[in-house]
Amino acid sequence: MQNFMPWHGLAGGVLIGLSAAFYLVVAGRVSGISGILDDALTPATKRFGESLAYVVGLPLGALVVAELAPGLVPKVELGAGPGLIAAAGLLVGFGARLGGGCTSGHGVCGLPRLSMRSIVATLTFMAVAALTVVLVRHAI
């Protein structure tokens, strides 16, 4: 944590919160990425186009920022190989399906709405994340 800059996290959190609130007001829908991705992968849904645009726009927005303001984008170094990363992604997807949503749906959108389901889900995935870090860093 040599380059820890709390204002970056604060700015990112404010932007995520504002964008989630904006999406709720404009689209009338919670900005839960796993649900939006599910709609984007199901052409028969009525929100297919909107969801596909949302999913495509996420990485495109990051690429635009990286191109226009490269100093704002941190260098990411993954300490694992592609197999472990793919397995982790599959486990996260499974957990999101099992929990009826993901961190953005429950944590960012559900907690401010005081959804009991989201409070329980967020406490569960944060506890599992903390336990995973302890196990990986100290036990394995």
C-alpha positions in Angstrom: 0.0 0.0 0.0 2.8 2.4 -0.9 0.7 4.5 -3.2 -2.6 4.5 -1.2 -4.6 7.6 -2.1 -8.0 7.6 -0.3 -9.4 10.4 -2.5 -9.3 8.0 -5.5 -11.5 5.5 -3.6 -13.7 8.3 -2.4 -14.1 9.7 -5.9 -14.8 6.3 -7.4 -17.3 5.5 -4.7 -19.2 8.7 -5.2 -19.3 8.2 -9.0 -20.5 4.6 -8.6 -23.2 5.7 -6.2 -24.3 8.6 -8.4 -24.4 6.3 -11.5 -26.5 3.7 -9.6 -28.9 6.4 -8.4 -29.1 7.9 -11.9 -29.8 4.5 -13.4 -32.5 3.8 -10.8 -34.2 7.1 -11.5 -33.9 7.0 -15.3 -34.4 3.3 -16.0 -36.4 2.5 -12.9 -34.1 -0.5 -12.4 -31.4 -1.4 -9.9 -27.9 -1.3 -11.3 -27.1 -4.9 -10.4 -24.5 -6.1 -13.0 -25.3 -9.8 -12.7 -29.0 -9.2 -13.5 -28.1 -6.8 -16.3 -25.6 -9.3 -17.8 -28.3 -12.0 -17.6 -30.7 -9.8 -19.6 -27.9 -9.0 -22.1 -27.3 -12.7 -22.7 -31.0 -13.4 -23.2 -32.2 -11.9 -26.5 -35.8 -12.7 -25.7 -36.0 -10.3 -22.8 -37.6 -6.9 -23.2 -34.6 -5.1 -21.8 -32.1 -7.0 -24.0 -30.9 -3.9 -26.0 -30.6 -1.7 -22.9 -28.8 -4.3 -21.0 -26.4 -5.1 -23.9 -25.6 -1.4 -24.2 -24.9 -1.2 -20.4 -22.6 -4.3 -20.5 -20.7 -3.1 -23.5 -20.5 0.5 -22.1 -18.8 -0.6 -18.9 -15.4 -1.6 -20.4 -15.7 1.1 -23.1 -16.0 3.8 -20.5 -12.9 2.4 -18.8 -11.0 2.4 -22.1 -12.0 6.0 -22.8 -10.8 7.1 -19.4 -7.5 5.1 -19.8 -7.0 6.8 -23.2 -7.9 10.4 -22.2 -6.5 10.4 -18.7 -4.0 7.5 -18.3 -2.8 8.9 -15.0 -6.1 8.1 -13.4 -5.9 4.4 -14.3 -3.8 2.3 -11.9 -1.5 -0.4 -13.1 -3.0 -3.8 -12.3 -0.8 -6.7 -11.6 -2.6 -10.0 -11.1 -0.7 -12.5 -8.9 -2.3 -15.5 -10.4 -2.4 -17.3 -13.7 -5.3 -17.4 -16.2 -6.6 -20.8 -14.9 -7.0 -19.5 -11.3 -8.5 -16.3 -12.5 -11.1 -18.2 -14.6 -11.9 -20.4 -11.7 -12.4 -17.4 -9.4 -14.6 -15.8 -12.0 -16.8 -18.9 -12.2 -17.1 -19.1 -8.4 -18.1 -15.4 -8.3 -20.7 -16.0 -11.0 -22.0 -19.0 -9.1 -22.2 -17.0 -5.9 -24.0 -14.2 -7.6 -26.6 -16.6 -9.0 -26.9 -18.4 -5.7 -27.3 -15.1 -3.8 -29.8 -13.6 -6.2 -27.5 -10.8 -7.1 -24.0 -9.5 -7.0 -22.0 -6.9 -5.0 -23.3 -4.0 -7.1 -26.9 -5.1 -6.8 -26.9 -5.9 -3.1 -24.1 -3.7 -1.8 -24.4 -0.6 -3.9 -28.1 -0.6 -4.6 -29.8 -2.8 -2.0 -28.1 -1.4 1.2 -29.2 2.2 0.6 -32.7 1.0 0.0 -32.5 -0.9 3.4 -33.3 -4.2 1.7 -33.1 -6.9 4.3 -32.2 -9.5 1.6 -29.3 -7.2 0.5 -28.1 -6.6 4.0 -27.9 -10.4 4.7 -26.3 -11.0 1.3 -23.7 -8.2 1.7 -22.8 -9.4 5.2 -22.4 -12.9 3.9 -20.2 -12.1 0.9 -18.0 -9.7 2.9 -17.5 -12.3 5.7 -16.7 -15.0 3.1 -14.3 -12.5 1.3 -12.5 -11.8 4.6 -12.2 -15.5 5.5 -10.9 -16.2 2.0 -8.1 -13.6 2.4 -7.2 -14.9 5.8 -7.0 -18.5 4.5 -5.1 -17.7 1.3 -2.6 -15.4 3.0 -2.0 -17.3 6.2 -3.2 -20.9 5.9 -2.3 -21.9 2.4 
